[in-house]
């Protein structure tokens, strides 16, 4: 019985915070630093390291539009994440949790399953994809209003079948963003 009351209280608490939710917008760029894969033995594979050396220093513009509700320094929300390669852009839905610790903020998000894309020349569409994109990042806020952030993060690529026999690829990045 105590578990039911706890779950009911938790649902009420989260629902009440969404009544005061607001839209958030983030605009920035991510710069790949390294790439790798976690193997079944949780060891690090270096099969992907050569890709970064070929790609070089290429900032990738990003944007997110989120509907977030918060409880103090904790925010939870969902929205759309966009990556642009100037000639082509892709977007996918995501859920995000953010924990603010003074000037530091820790972001955890999960997106994927559906991909919208558009390329110059009118090529675009919306497709389901067999991929989840978990992301973990740590940001440091600058300025009095804490709008400009610099940070580091990692994004993984997990098939929805959870078949990780060949490893889980991930990308490390450094980045900056303006969070409004």
N, C-alpha and C positions, 0 to 999 in steps of 0.2 A: 504494500500500500504506500510506503514511503517513496518508493521509486516512481509511482504514478504521480504523486504530489510534486516530486522534484521535476519530473519531465513536464508536467503541466505548468509549473512555475517558470521553467526555462523557456517554454514556448511563449508564455505571456510576456516575459522579459524581452525576448527577441522581437516579438510583435509590437510591443510598445515602442521600442527604439526605431522600428521602421516607420512609425507614424511621424517621426521627426527627421526622416531621411532626406538627403539632398543629393543633387547631381554633382559629380566631380569630373574634372577634365584634366588630363595629363598630356603634355606635348614634350617630346624629347628625342634623343637618339641613343642608340646602343652601339658600342664598338666591340666587335669580337676580340677576345684576348686569347682564348684557347678552346680546344675541342677535345673530347675524349668519349669513352664509353665505360660504363660499369658492367663487368662480366658477371656470370653466375657466381663466381667465387668472391664477389665484391672487390675484385682487384681492378686496377685501372688499365684500360687498353689504350695504346697509342696509335691505333689504326687511323684515327681521324686527324691527327696532328698536322699532316701535310696540307690539309684543306685550308687551314688558316694561313699558312705561308704562301699559298697560291693566291688567296683572296686579298691578303695584305690588310692595310688599315682602311677599312671601309665603314664609315658610320652609317647605321641603318635608322632612318627616321621612324618614330613610333608615335602613336596617339592612343588614348583610352578615354572612353566615355562611360562613366560608372554611376550607378544609383546606389548610394551608400548610406547605411544607418550606423550609428555609433553609440557605444556605451563608454563614455570617458575617452580614454586614449585608444580604445579598440574600435575598429570600423570593419563592417562586413557589407559586401555588396556584390553586384553583378553588372555586367555591361558588355561592351564591345572593345576588342583590342585590334589595332590596325598597324601593320608594318608596310612601309613603302620602299620600293626600290626605284623610285622616281618614274620609271617607265611602266611599272606594274605595282599594284598594291594588293594586299590580301588582308582579310579581317575574319575574326572568329569570336564567338561568345566566350565569356570567362566569368568565373566567380573569384572574388579577391577578399582576403583578410589582411588588415593592416594594424600593426601595433606600434603606437607612437611612444617613444621613450626620450622625451626632451627633444634634442635636435636630431636624434636617430629615429628612423622608422624601419621596421621589418615588414616586408610585404611577402605574402604567400598567395599564389593564384593558380587556378587550374582552368584550362580552356581546351578548345578543340571540338571534335565531333562534326562540326559544320564549318565550311570554309567558303567565304565570298571572295571573289577576285575580280580585278579589272585591269586591263592592259591598254596602252595607247593603241588606237585603231578600232576601238569598240569591242574588243574581246573581253567578255566577262561572264560571270555565272555564279551559281550557288550550288555547292556539292557537299554531300556527306563524306567525311574522311575517317579512316580507321586509325585515328591518332589522338592522343591526349597530350597536352603541353603543360606540365607542371613547371612553375617558376618560383624561385626563391631569391629575394634581393634585399640588400641592406643599403639605406640611403641616409646621407647627412644633409640636413637642411641649412641653407645659408640665408642671411638677411633677417631683418626684424620680423617679417611676416611669414618666414619659412616657406616661401613659394618655390625658390630655386633649390634643386637637390642634385647632388652628385653621389654616385654609388657603384656598387659591384653586385653582380647577380649571376645566376645560372638558370638555364632553361633546359628541360629534358624533353625527350621525344619517346612516348610510350604507346605501343599499339594497343587498341582497345581489347584485343584478344589476350593481353598480358603475356604474350609469348616473348620472353626476354632471353631466349636461348642464345641469341647472337649478341647479347649485351644491350644496355640502354644508352643510346647516344645522348650527349649533353653538350651545351655550349656555355662557356664562361664569357662574361662581358663586363665592360666598364660603361658607364653612361651618365647622362645628365638629363634632367627634365624639369619642367615647370608644372607644378601641381596647383590647380585652381579649384 
